[in-house]
């Protein structure tokens, strides 16, 4: 495995972890705290960056 493959794998694992954390907070109803706000912001920014429409 080269460095690029390792980084992609690590990035995917980190993204999956962030989504899992966000999901768990939603399922348990903990959407009004700082942890949810922080995870929501990070996930949203990554989605915007990944799927941004370029003009």
BELVEN-V652336 format. One record per residue. N is the residue number from 0. PHI is phi in whole degrees, 0 to 359 (999 if undefined). PSI is psi in whole degrees, 0 to 359 (none if undefined). BURIAL is + if it has 16 or more other ideal C-beta (glycine too) atoms within 10 Angstrom, else -. Layout:
# BELVEN-V652336
N|PHI|PSI|BURIAL ; N|PHI|PSI|BURIAL
This chain:
# BELVEN-V652336
0|999|128|- ; 1|272|176|- ; 2|297|322|- ; 3|295|316|- ; 4|297|320|- ; 5|296|316|- ; 6|296|318|- ; 7|297|319|- ; 8|294|317|- ; 9|293|319|- ; 10|297|317|- ; 11|298|316|- ; 12|297|320|- ; 13|294|316|- ; 14|298|316|- ; 15|297|321|- ; 16|295|318|- ; 17|297|315|+ ; 18|295|320|- ; 19|296|317|- ; 20|298|316|+ ; 21|297|315|+ ; 22|300|314|- ; 23|298|320|- ; 24|295|321|+ ; 25|293|314|- ; 26|299|322|- ; 27|274|358|- ; 28|81|16|- ; 29|264|66|- ; 30|254|9|- ; 31|248|10|- ; 32|257|174|- ; 33|294|326|- ; 34|295|316|- ; 35|297|314|+ ; 36|301|318|- ; 37|293|311|- ; 38|298|317|+ ; 39|301|316|- ; 40|296|315|- ; 41|296|313|- ; 42|297|316|- ; 43|298|315|- ; 44|296|321|- ; 45|293|321|- ; 46|295|316|- ; 47|300|317|- ; 48|294|318|- ; 49|289|319|- ; 50|250|23|- ; 51|297|140|- ; 52|268|124|- ; 53|263|138|- ; 54|263|none|-
